[in-house]
Amino acid sequence: MTIKYLQEYIKQTDYNPDKKEHYFYKLIEEVGELSEVIRKNKRLEDSEEQTIKGTIEEELYDVLYYVAALANVYDIDLEKSFKLKEELNKIKRKK
């Protein structure tokens, strides 16, 4: 799966440019939930029920989802942004 594919998939199922703030607030909410499960070290592999619910894996998915949704409503190509930012990072690392 590529970042481009992920963005397109989310755009087809959840795209509402008028709800930019909603996507941002959901991202913040999910980062908080991720923080909680990281603190508790709740992993899918450790789950007795073998369910993703309440695990680091679930919350990472949710964070990734809302990052992509936000990028979509701002018409940002995350793959392009990644490449551009990596170039800057390479310059910083050389210094």
All heavy atoms as an XYZ file, in Angstrom:
813
protein
N       0.843     -1.175      0.000
C       0.000      0.000      0.000
C       0.891      1.242      0.000
O       1.878      1.292      0.718
C      -0.898      0.004      1.242
C      -1.713      1.261      1.363
S      -2.675      1.406      2.871
C      -3.774      0.045      2.707
N       0.519      2.210     -0.778
C       1.262      3.467     -0.813
C       0.492      4.544     -0.059
O      -0.711      4.401      0.209
C       1.464      3.941     -2.270
O       0.176      4.219     -2.833
C       2.200      2.899     -3.108
N       1.182      5.616      0.252
C       0.513      6.749      0.896
C      -0.537      7.316     -0.051
O      -1.643      7.675      0.368
C       1.535      7.824      1.309
C       2.477      7.273      2.377
C       0.835      9.070      1.828
C       3.651      8.171      2.707
N      -0.206      7.369     -1.321
C      -1.147      7.873     -2.331
C      -2.424      7.030     -2.340
O      -3.534      7.564     -2.373
C      -0.490      7.872     -3.706
C      -1.331      8.502     -4.794
C      -0.526      8.566     -6.080
C      -0.769      9.802     -6.859
N      -0.583     11.073     -6.216
N      -2.272      5.717     -2.300
C      -3.436      4.826     -2.274
C      -4.266      5.082     -1.017
O      -5.496      5.156     -1.078
C      -2.998      3.360     -2.333
C      -4.153      2.402     -2.165
C      -4.931      2.026     -3.250
C      -4.480      1.901     -0.909
C      -6.009      1.168     -3.093
C      -5.559      1.045     -0.745
C      -6.320      0.680     -1.837
O      -7.396     -0.159     -1.672
N      -3.600      5.199      0.119
C      -4.293      5.451      1.383
C      -5.096      6.745      1.295
O      -6.281      6.778      1.667
C      -3.291      5.521      2.534
C      -3.865      5.887      3.899
C      -4.758      4.776      4.423
C      -2.742      6.173      4.879
N      -4.468      7.799      0.803
C      -5.170      9.073      0.673
C      -6.382      8.956     -0.248
O      -7.453      9.472      0.071
C      -4.229     10.162      0.157
C      -3.389     10.789      1.243
C      -2.679     12.036      0.777
O      -1.496     11.976      0.484
N      -3.398     13.142      0.702
N      -6.214      8.282     -1.366
C      -7.330      8.122     -2.307
C      -8.464      7.313     -1.685
O      -9.631      7.642     -1.850
C      -6.860      7.470     -3.604
C      -6.161      8.430     -4.535
C      -7.022      9.620     -4.925
O      -8.213      9.446     -5.262
O      -6.502     10.757     -4.879
N      -8.114      6.255     -0.992
C      -9.129      5.416     -0.344
C      -9.937      6.239      0.660
O     -11.163      6.201      0.667
C      -8.457      4.224      0.349
C      -9.446      3.378      1.109
C     -10.228      2.443      0.450
C      -9.608      3.529      2.483
C     -11.155      1.674      1.136
C     -10.526      2.775      3.186
C     -11.300      1.849      2.505
O     -12.227      1.100      3.192
N      -9.237      6.996      1.498
C      -9.926      7.803      2.507
C     -10.747      8.901      1.833
O     -11.876      9.183      2.255
C      -8.920      8.366      3.531
C      -8.369      7.207      4.374
C      -9.562      9.423      4.418
C      -7.199      7.557      5.255
N     -10.218      9.481      0.787
C     -10.948     10.534      0.078
C     -12.254     10.009     -0.505
O     -13.271     10.705     -0.506
C     -10.078     11.125     -1.038
C     -10.622     12.418     -1.608
C      -9.601     13.040     -2.535
C      -9.957     14.477     -2.837
N      -8.917     15.133     -3.634
N     -12.249      8.785     -0.979
C     -13.468      8.193     -1.543
C     -14.508      7.893     -0.476
O     -15.703      7.883     -0.759
C     -13.124      6.913     -2.302
C     -12.377      7.159     -3.580
C     -11.914      5.861     -4.231
O     -12.294      4.776     -3.832
N     -11.073      5.990     -5.242
N     -14.067      7.629      0.743
C     -15.011      7.221      1.780
C     -15.304      8.313      2.806
O     -16.324      8.253      3.491
C     -14.487      5.978      2.531
O     -13.214      6.284      3.113
C     -14.343      4.796      1.597
N     -14.411      9.300      2.930
C     -14.581     10.317      3.972
C     -13.890     11.601      3.527
O     -12.718     11.826      3.824
C     -13.977      9.814      5.291
C     -14.208     10.756      6.453
O     -14.951     11.751      6.299
O     -13.648     10.498      7.531
N     -14.633     12.436      2.822
C     -14.046     13.677      2.317
C     -15.071     14.790      2.446
O     -16.128     14.760      1.803
C     -13.633     13.506      0.852
C     -13.039     14.755      0.246
C     -11.768     15.180      0.616
C     -13.744     15.485     -0.697
C     -11.209     16.318      0.053
C     -13.192     16.625     -1.277
C     -11.930     17.036     -0.888
O     -11.370     18.162     -1.442
N     -14.771     15.739      3.314
C     -15.657     16.883      3.493
C     -14.806     18.104      3.810
O     -14.489     18.356      4.974
C     -16.667     16.608      4.605
C     -17.764     17.639      4.638
O     -17.591     18.767      4.188
N     -18.897     17.254      5.180
N     -14.440     18.878      2.790
C     -13.563     20.030      2.997
C     -14.105     21.068      3.977
O     -13.342     21.831      4.547
C     -13.431     20.638      1.590
C     -13.722     19.513      0.666
C     -14.731     18.659      1.369
N     -15.409     21.081      4.190
C     -15.990     22.029      5.142
C     -15.758     21.621      6.597
O     -16.068     22.386      7.502
C     -17.492     22.171      4.901
C     -17.801     22.787      3.536
O     -16.943     23.533      3.020
O     -18.878     22.511      3.002
N     -15.227     20.425      6.809
C     -15.026     19.933      8.171
C     -13.542     19.817      8.532
O     -13.133     18.896      9.232
C     -15.717     18.586      8.347
C     -17.223     18.677      8.295
C     -17.844     17.361      8.694
C     -19.346     17.497      8.803
N     -19.963     16.251      9.255
N     -12.748     20.778      8.083
C     -11.313     20.750      8.379
C     -11.046     20.694      9.876
O     -10.210     19.917     10.333
C     -10.619     21.958      7.761
C     -10.560     21.917      6.261
C      -9.982     23.190      5.690
C      -9.953     23.054      4.173
N      -9.978     24.320      3.507
N     -11.770     21.521     10.626
C     -11.578     21.537     12.082
C     -11.952     20.200     12.703
O     -11.285     19.733     13.620
C     -12.369     22.662     12.723
C     -11.768     24.025     12.490
C     -12.522     25.124     13.211
O     -13.444     24.830     13.998
O     -12.170     26.294     12.988
N     -13.013     19.589     12.208
C     -13.446     18.280     12.718
C     -12.333     17.253     12.563
O     -12.028     16.523     13.509
C     -14.700     17.811     11.982
C     -15.012     16.362     12.195
N     -15.595     15.886     13.347
C     -14.792     15.278     11.403
C     -15.725     14.563     13.252
N     -15.250     14.178     12.091
N     -11.726     17.198     11.386
C     -10.634     16.246     11.160
C      -9.455     16.530     12.088
O      -8.836     15.615     12.611
C     -10.168     16.276      9.699
C     -11.174     15.737      8.710
C     -11.629     16.530      7.671
C     -11.658     14.443      8.801
C     -12.540     16.045      6.743
C     -12.567     13.947      7.891
C     -13.003     14.753      6.861
O     -13.905     14.264      5.952
N      -9.175     17.812     12.287
C      -8.068     18.170     13.173
C      -8.366     17.760     14.614
O      -7.522     17.167     15.285
C      -7.775     19.672     13.102
C      -6.695     20.096     14.049
C      -5.373     19.731     13.821
C      -6.997     20.821     15.184
C      -4.373     20.101     14.705
C      -6.004     21.198     16.067
C      -4.688     20.841     15.827
N      -9.559     18.051     15.084
C      -9.917     17.679     16.458
C      -9.903     16.168     16.646
O      -9.502     15.660     17.694
C     -11.273     18.254     16.851
C     -11.288     19.764     16.928
C     -12.387     20.483     16.481
C     -10.206     20.476     17.433
C     -12.407     21.874     16.540
C     -10.217     21.858     17.498
C     -11.311     22.552     17.050
O     -11.333     23.918     17.111
N     -10.354     15.440     15.637
C     -10.307     13.976     15.714
C      -8.860     13.490     15.776
O      -8.552     12.554     16.518
C     -11.037     13.337     14.524
C     -12.544     13.423     14.607
C     -13.123     12.702     15.813
C     -12.957     11.201     15.706
N     -13.482     10.458     16.855
N      -7.982     14.117     15.006
C      -6.567     13.750     15.051
C      -6.014     13.948     16.462
O      -5.351     13.060     17.003
C      -5.770     14.579     14.044
C      -4.249     14.413     14.097
C      -3.835     12.974     13.826
C      -3.588     15.370     13.114
N      -6.301     15.084     17.067
C      -5.818     15.363     18.419
C      -6.384     14.342     19.410
O      -5.666     13.832     20.276
C      -6.184     16.806     18.850
C      -5.514     17.820     17.929
C      -5.829     17.051     20.309
C      -4.018     17.699     17.808
N      -7.652     14.019     19.267
C      -8.287     13.018     20.128
C      -7.582     11.664     19.992
O      -7.288     11.000     20.999
C      -9.757     12.886     19.732
C     -10.533     11.851     20.511
C     -11.972     11.743     20.013
O     -12.569     12.764     19.620
O     -12.493     10.610     20.004
N      -7.304     11.281     18.762
C      -6.656      9.987     18.526
C      -5.217      9.972     19.027
O      -4.747      8.943     19.516
C      -6.723      9.618     17.046
C      -8.125      9.424     16.495
C      -8.950      8.365     17.213
O      -8.379      7.507     17.925
O     -10.177      8.390     17.061
N      -4.514     11.093     18.940
C      -3.152     11.167     19.489
C      -3.210     10.971     21.004
O      -2.375     10.265     21.572
C      -2.458     12.495     19.112
C      -1.175     12.694     19.908
C      -2.159     12.525     17.619
N      -4.216     11.543     21.638
C      -4.392     11.334     23.082
C      -4.639      9.875     23.413
O      -4.071      9.335     24.372
N      -5.479      9.220     22.631
C      -5.754      7.802     22.848
C      -4.510      6.970     22.592
O      -4.249      5.995     23.311
C      -6.919      7.348     21.971
C      -8.244      7.957     22.408
C      -9.399      7.626     21.489
O      -9.251      6.774     20.586
O     -10.477      8.242     21.657
N      -3.728      7.350     21.592
C      -2.470      6.654     21.315
C      -1.531      6.788     22.505
O      -0.897      5.817     22.928
C      -1.821      7.208     20.046
C      -0.434      6.674     19.692
C      -0.472      5.160     19.485
C       0.098      7.392     18.462
N      -1.460      7.967     23.073
C      -0.620      8.203     24.242
C      -1.005      7.267     25.394
O      -0.143      6.678     26.053
C      -0.756      9.665     24.679
O      -0.061      9.899     25.872
N      -2.293      7.115     25.590
C      -2.781      6.255     26.678
C      -2.400      4.786     26.464
O      -1.916      4.129     27.387
C      -4.298      6.383     26.801
C      -4.875      5.585     27.944
C      -6.376      5.762     28.078
O      -6.925      6.765     27.580
O      -7.011      4.873     28.674
N      -2.601      4.274     25.264
C      -2.293      2.860     25.035
C      -0.786      2.612     25.004
O      -0.336      1.532     25.372
C      -2.991      2.270     23.781
C      -4.499      2.243     23.984
C      -2.623      2.987     22.515
N      -0.011      3.615     24.587
C       1.446      3.474     24.656
C       1.877      3.406     26.113
O       2.708      2.577     26.485
C       2.158      4.620     23.898
C       2.041      4.383     22.393
C       3.616      4.733     24.324
C       2.603      5.507     21.535
N       1.304      4.284     26.944
C       1.631      4.267     28.377
C       1.323      2.899     28.989
O       2.078      2.378     29.806
C       0.855      5.366     29.104
C       1.187      5.521     30.561
C       0.495      6.717     31.200
N      -0.933      6.813     30.932
C      -1.871      6.115     31.584
N      -1.538      5.271     32.537
N      -3.142      6.269     31.295
N       0.235      2.303     28.559
C      -0.179      0.987     29.080
C       0.466     -0.161     28.308
O       0.305     -1.323     28.675
C      -1.695      0.858     29.010
C      -2.411      1.820     29.932
C      -3.911      1.712     29.762
C      -4.630      2.696     30.665
N      -6.094      2.654     30.456
N       1.173      0.170     27.219
C       1.827     -0.814     26.351
C       0.862     -1.910     25.892
O       1.189     -3.100     25.905
C       3.052     -1.430     27.040
C       3.970     -2.104     26.045
O       4.071     -1.697     24.889
N       4.644     -3.146     26.473
N      -0.321     -1.481     25.452
C      -1.341     -2.428     24.982
C      -1.104     -2.740     23.514
O      -1.283     -1.892     22.659
C      -2.736     -1.848     25.198
C      -3.095     -1.685     26.662
C      -4.438     -1.058     26.803
C      -5.394     -2.102     27.318
N      -6.759     -1.538     27.477
N      -0.713     -3.961     23.244
C      -0.392     -4.401     21.892
C      -1.373     -5.454     21.413
O      -1.916     -6.226     22.190
C       1.021     -4.991     21.851
C       2.143     -4.025     22.208
C       2.299     -2.925     21.178
N       2.320     -3.403     19.814
C       3.410     -3.859     19.179
N       4.574     -3.880     19.773
N       3.318     -4.288     17.927
N      -1.547     -5.513     20.123
C      -2.416     -6.513     19.502
C      -1.935     -7.914     19.841
O      -2.722     -8.780     20.217
C      -2.455     -6.317     17.986
C      -3.242     -7.332     17.171
C      -4.706     -7.335     17.584
C      -3.119     -7.029     15.688
N      -0.637     -8.132     19.754
C      -0.089     -9.473     20.000
C      -0.288     -9.933     21.442
O      -0.278    -11.123     21.715
C       1.389     -9.510     19.638
C       2.227     -8.520     20.444
C       3.575     -8.248     19.829
O       3.717     -8.358     18.604
O       4.488     -7.914     20.588
N      -0.488     -8.974     22.365
C      -0.691     -9.322     23.771
C      -2.157     -9.461     24.146
O      -2.482     -9.880     25.245
C      -0.053     -8.248     24.676
C       1.439     -8.123     24.455
O       2.063     -9.119     24.031
O       1.977     -7.026     24.696
N      -3.045     -9.102     23.229
C      -4.471     -9.113     23.503
C      -4.993    -10.545     23.584
O      -4.791    -11.343     22.676
C      -5.220     -8.360     22.393
O      -6.611     -8.500     22.544
N      -5.668    -10.838     24.681
C      -6.223    -12.191     24.858
C      -7.288    -12.495     23.807
O      -7.414    -13.617     23.351
C      -6.810    -12.330     26.266
C      -5.758    -12.332     27.360
C      -6.360    -12.404     28.746
O      -7.538    -12.794     28.876
O      -5.649    -12.075     29.696
N      -8.054    -11.483     23.421
C      -9.132    -11.681     22.451
C      -8.633    -11.591     21.016
O      -9.389    -11.793     20.074
C     -10.236    -10.629     22.642
C     -10.868    -10.616     24.014
C     -10.103     -9.698     24.972
O      -9.509     -8.697     24.536
O     -10.098    -10.003     26.171
N      -7.357    -11.256     20.826
C      -6.786    -11.047     19.485
C      -7.628    -10.040     18.701
O      -7.940    -10.243     17.534
C      -6.660    -12.375     18.729
C      -5.532    -13.244     19.262
C      -4.165    -12.562     19.127
O      -3.736    -12.252     18.036
N      -3.504    -12.331     20.243
N      -7.986     -8.956     19.375
C      -8.720     -7.875     18.728
C      -7.859     -6.625     18.738
O      -7.086     -6.398     19.673
C     -10.076     -7.612     19.434
O     -10.705     -6.497     18.798
C      -9.900     -7.297     20.906
N      -7.999     -5.835     17.710
C      -7.204     -4.612     17.590
C      -7.726     -3.513     18.529
O      -7.024     -2.573     18.850
C      -7.175     -4.137     16.120
C      -6.048     -3.129     15.915
C      -8.524     -3.599     15.692
C      -5.753     -2.814     14.466
N      -8.960     -3.662     18.990
C      -9.594     -2.641     19.822
C      -8.753     -2.328     21.054
O      -8.336     -3.209     21.785
C     -10.995     -3.111     20.247
C     -11.814     -2.063     20.927
C     -12.275     -1.052     19.924
C     -13.110      0.020     20.614
N     -13.037      1.283     19.929
N      -8.489     -1.034     21.249
C      -7.780     -0.590     22.440
C      -6.282     -0.857     22.419
O      -5.654     -0.916     23.470
N      -5.705     -1.002     21.229
C      -4.278     -1.316     21.126
C      -3.516     -0.171     20.460
O      -4.108      0.715     19.839
C      -4.045     -2.587     20.293
O      -4.502     -2.357     18.953
C      -4.759     -3.791     20.889
N      -2.206     -0.217     20.585
C      -1.351      0.754     19.906
C      -1.601      0.672     18.400
O      -1.690      1.703     17.724
C       0.133      0.503     20.241
C       0.399      0.775     21.730
C       1.040      1.368     19.365
C       1.784      0.348     22.217
N      -1.760     -0.526     17.880
C      -2.010     -0.712     16.448
C      -3.272      0.042     16.009
O      -3.268      0.714     14.968
C      -2.136     -2.200     16.115
C      -0.836     -2.968     16.197
C      -0.449     -3.454     17.597
O      -1.117     -3.096     18.589
O       0.550     -4.184     17.679
N      -4.336     -0.059     16.800
C      -5.585      0.623     16.443
C      -5.401      2.132     16.446
O      -5.831      2.827     15.509
C      -6.701      0.255     17.422
C      -7.995      1.008     17.119
C      -9.064      0.881     18.181
O      -8.752      0.627     19.358
O     -10.236      1.067     17.820
N      -4.772      2.637     17.477
C      -4.634      4.090     17.591
C      -3.672      4.657     16.556
O      -3.878      5.767     16.058
C      -4.235      4.480     19.010
C      -5.253      4.071     20.073
C      -6.701      4.481     19.782
O      -6.936      5.480     19.073
O      -7.616      3.799     20.271
N      -2.631      3.904     16.200
C      -1.750      4.357     15.119
C      -2.523      4.437     13.804
O      -2.342      5.375     13.025
C      -0.545      3.426     14.975
C       0.571      3.648     15.978
C       1.615      2.533     15.863
C       1.228      5.005     15.790
N      -3.385      3.453     13.562
C      -4.240      3.502     12.369
C      -5.097      4.769     12.391
O      -5.181      5.485     11.393
C      -5.147      2.260     12.297
C      -6.272      2.449     11.314
C      -6.112      2.131      9.973
C      -7.490      2.997     11.730
C      -7.142      2.339      9.061
C      -8.512      3.218     10.816
C      -8.336      2.887      9.496
O      -9.344      3.114      8.602
N      -5.727      5.039     13.528
C      -6.614      6.198     13.624
C      -5.858      7.508     13.380
O      -6.347      8.396     12.685
C      -7.304      6.241     14.987
C      -8.328      5.131     15.171
O      -8.768      4.525     14.164
O      -8.705      4.862     16.331
N      -4.653      7.618     13.948
C      -3.835      8.820     13.731
C      -3.489      8.948     12.250
O      -3.631     10.025     11.650
C      -2.562      8.794     14.615
C      -1.573      9.865     14.193
C      -2.936      8.955     16.090
N      -3.056      7.869     11.640
C      -2.705      7.883     10.223
C      -3.916      8.271      9.370
O      -3.807      9.062      8.426
C      -2.165      6.515      9.804
C      -1.706      6.354      8.370
C      -0.582      7.338      8.037
C      -1.250      4.923      8.136
N      -5.070      7.735      9.716
C      -6.309      8.035      8.997
C      -6.579      9.536      8.990
O      -6.839     10.131      7.940
C      -7.478      7.282      9.648
C      -8.798      7.516      8.978
C      -9.284      6.628      8.035
C      -9.566      8.643      9.272
C     -10.501      6.845      7.404
C     -10.781      8.870      8.644
C     -11.237      7.965      7.712
O     -12.438      8.187      7.087
N      -6.527     10.153     10.172
C      -6.868     11.576     10.247
C      -5.775     12.475      9.679
O      -6.066     13.569      9.188
C      -7.287     11.969     11.664
C      -8.685     11.468     11.932
C      -8.909     10.393     12.780
C      -9.780     12.015     11.272
C     -10.189      9.901     12.987
C     -11.061     11.528     11.465
C     -11.261     10.472     12.320
O     -12.532      9.988     12.501
N      -4.526     12.039      9.695
C      -3.472     12.786      8.999
C      -3.796     12.795      7.500
O      -3.747     13.846      6.847
C      -2.079     12.179      9.275
C      -1.046     12.712      8.285
C      -1.645     12.463     10.706
N      -4.151     11.651      6.958
C      -4.481     11.560      5.532
C      -5.750     12.352      5.213
O      -5.811     13.039      4.186
C      -4.634     10.104      5.112
N      -6.746     12.279      6.080
C      -7.988     13.023      5.852
C      -7.718     14.524      5.843
O      -8.258     15.258      5.000
C      -9.026     12.658      6.910
N      -6.894     14.987      6.759
C      -6.532     16.412      6.792
C      -5.763     16.809      5.537
O      -6.012     17.859      4.947
C      -5.676     16.706      8.022
C      -6.383     17.212      9.257
C      -5.404     17.297     10.422
C      -7.054     18.547      9.019
N      -4.829     15.978      5.140
C      -4.074     16.259      3.917
C      -5.026     16.364      2.727
O      -4.872     17.254      1.882
C      -3.026     15.175      3.676
N      -6.001     15.500      2.677
C      -6.964     15.535      1.578
C      -7.741     16.840      1.528
O      -7.898     17.422      0.460
C      -7.937     14.357      1.672
C      -7.307     13.051      1.263
O      -6.279     13.024      0.602
N      -7.925     11.960      1.672
N      -8.255     17.298      2.668
C      -9.077     18.511      2.642
C      -8.248     19.761      2.369
O      -8.790     20.779      1.935
C      -9.946     18.679      3.910
C     -10.961     17.547      4.019
C      -9.111     18.815      5.160
N      -6.944     19.677      2.595
C      -6.055     20.785      2.248
C      -5.362     20.556      0.898
O      -4.498     21.321      0.508
C      -5.012     21.011      3.338
C      -5.577     21.735      4.537
C      -5.942     21.037      5.682
C      -5.749     23.116      4.514
C      -6.465     21.699      6.782
C      -6.262     23.786      5.609
C      -6.629     23.075      6.737
O      -7.147     23.738      7.824
N      -5.754     19.487      0.220
C      -5.213     19.127     -1.094
C      -3.685     19.017     -1.060
O      -2.975     19.603     -1.877
C      -5.662     20.131     -2.157
C      -5.479     19.609     -3.570
O      -5.542     18.369     -3.762
O      -5.256     20.430     -4.476
N      -3.204     18.260     -0.098
C      -1.768     18.044      0.089
C      -1.424     16.615     -0.293
O      -2.060     15.671      0.179
C      -1.356     18.316      1.552
C      -1.548     19.798      1.860
C       0.074     17.863      1.820
C      -1.403     20.154      3.322
N      -0.444     16.473     -1.133
C       0.078     15.171     -1.531
C       1.124     14.766     -0.496
O       2.231     15.321     -0.477
C       0.689     15.277     -2.927
C       1.292     13.985     -3.442
O       1.635     13.092     -2.627
O       1.449     13.882     -4.662
N       0.782     13.828      0.366
C       1.693     13.443      1.444
C       2.974     12.803      0.931
O       4.031     12.964      1.551
C       0.991     12.514      2.437
C      -0.004     13.192      3.373
C      -0.756     12.143      4.196
C       0.688     14.188      4.290
N       2.907     12.082     -0.165
C       4.134     11.491     -0.721
C       5.096     12.590     -1.162
O       6.290     12.534     -0.881
C       3.818     10.545     -1.886
C       3.263      9.231     -1.432
C       3.110      8.220     -2.568
O       3.460      8.534     -3.732
O       2.642      7.114     -2.287
N       4.575     13.597     -1.820
C       5.407     14.725     -2.257
C       5.970     15.455     -1.036
O       7.158     15.786     -1.007
C       4.590     15.682     -3.118
C       5.360     16.860     -3.616
C       4.493     17.746     -4.482
C       5.279     18.971     -4.945
N       4.446     19.881     -5.734
N       5.122     15.691     -0.043
C       5.575     16.374      1.176
C       6.670     15.579      1.869
O       7.655     16.145      2.358
C       4.404     16.576      2.142
O       3.452     17.429      1.565
N       6.506     14.272      1.897
C       7.514     13.410      2.520
C       8.862     13.560      1.823
O       9.895     13.742      2.467
C       7.056     11.946      2.480
C       8.078     10.994      3.023
C       8.164     10.749      4.380
C       8.976     10.350      2.173
C       9.116      9.877      4.891
C       9.928      9.485      2.675
C       9.995      9.245      4.035
N       8.835     13.500      0.509
C      10.082     13.606     -0.259
C      10.758     14.965     -0.054
O      11.978     15.041      0.136
C       9.812     13.363     -1.746
C       9.456     11.927     -2.050
C       9.016     11.744     -3.489
C       8.529     10.319     -3.709
N       7.894     10.152     -5.015
N       9.965     16.028     -0.082
C      10.520     17.368      0.113
C      11.120     17.524      1.510
O      12.212     18.077      1.674
C       9.447     18.427     -0.124
C       8.962     18.581     -1.566
C       7.741     19.487     -1.627
C      10.078     19.122     -2.451
N      10.408     17.024      2.507
C      10.891     17.143      3.885
C      12.124     16.284      4.108
O      13.052     16.679      4.826
C       9.773     16.759      4.864
C      10.139     16.851      6.312
C      10.533     18.258      6.725
C      10.822     18.265      8.236
N      11.590     19.406      8.656
N      12.184     15.118      3.499
C      13.368     14.264      3.626
C      14.602     14.944      3.048
O      15.699     14.795      3.585
C      13.150     12.907      2.952
C      12.531     11.871      3.863
C      13.356     11.622      5.108
O      14.506     11.146      5.017
O      12.850     11.927      6.209
N      14.434     15.665      1.974
C      15.559     16.408      1.401
C      16.076     17.444      2.398
O      17.284     17.598      2.570
C      15.164     17.077      0.087
C      14.969     16.102     -1.056
C      16.208     15.244     -1.319
O      17.334     15.784     -1.366
O      16.045     14.019     -1.478
N      15.179     18.138      3.063
C      15.582     19.106      4.091
C      16.296     18.394      5.253
O      17.297     18.885      5.773
C      14.374     19.869      4.628
C      13.772     20.933      3.732
C      12.533     21.529      4.392
C      14.787     22.010      3.412
N      15.738     17.266      5.649
C      16.336     16.511      6.759
C      17.758     16.046      6.418
O      18.638     16.045      7.276
C      15.470     15.319      7.142
C      14.184     15.748      7.822
O      14.048     16.889      8.253
N      13.236     14.848      7.886
N      17.962     15.629      5.170
C      19.298     15.189      4.752
C      20.303     16.334      4.857
O      21.434     16.122      5.285
C      19.256     14.656      3.314
C      18.601     13.309      3.188
C      18.528     12.892      1.735
C      17.717     11.607      1.588
N      17.548     11.234      0.180
N      19.884     17.519      4.496
C      20.755     18.686      4.596
C      21.075     18.974      6.058
O      22.229     19.229      6.410
C      20.093     19.923      3.919
C      19.991     19.697      2.418
C      20.861     21.194      4.243
C      19.114     20.678      1.688
N      20.081     18.894      6.915
C      20.283     19.130      8.362
C      21.253     18.112      8.959
O      22.082     18.437      9.779
C      18.962     19.063      9.122
C      18.061     20.245      8.908
C      16.807     20.061      9.721
C      15.794     21.141      9.452
N      14.539     20.933     10.216
N      21.108     16.854      8.542
C      21.971     15.798      9.097
C      23.426     15.964      8.682
O      24.326     15.541      9.398
C      21.454     14.415      8.666
C      20.185     13.990      9.384
C      19.859     12.546      9.118
N      19.320     12.328      7.793
C      18.051     12.107      7.503
N      17.148     12.103      8.455
N      17.658     11.897      6.277
N      23.661     16.572      7.534
C      25.027     16.771      7.048
C      25.748     17.852      7.841
O      26.973     17.871      7.868
C      25.027     17.131      5.562
C      24.658     15.959      4.678
C      24.678     16.374      3.229
C      24.271     15.199      2.338
N      24.245     15.585      0.926
N      25.010     18.740      8.452
C      25.637     19.852      9.185
C      26.179     19.421     10.509
O      25.909     18.592     11.181
C      24.603     20.976      9.398
C      24.269     21.660      8.091
C      23.301     22.788      8.336
C      22.964     23.487      7.038
N      22.058     24.574      7.203
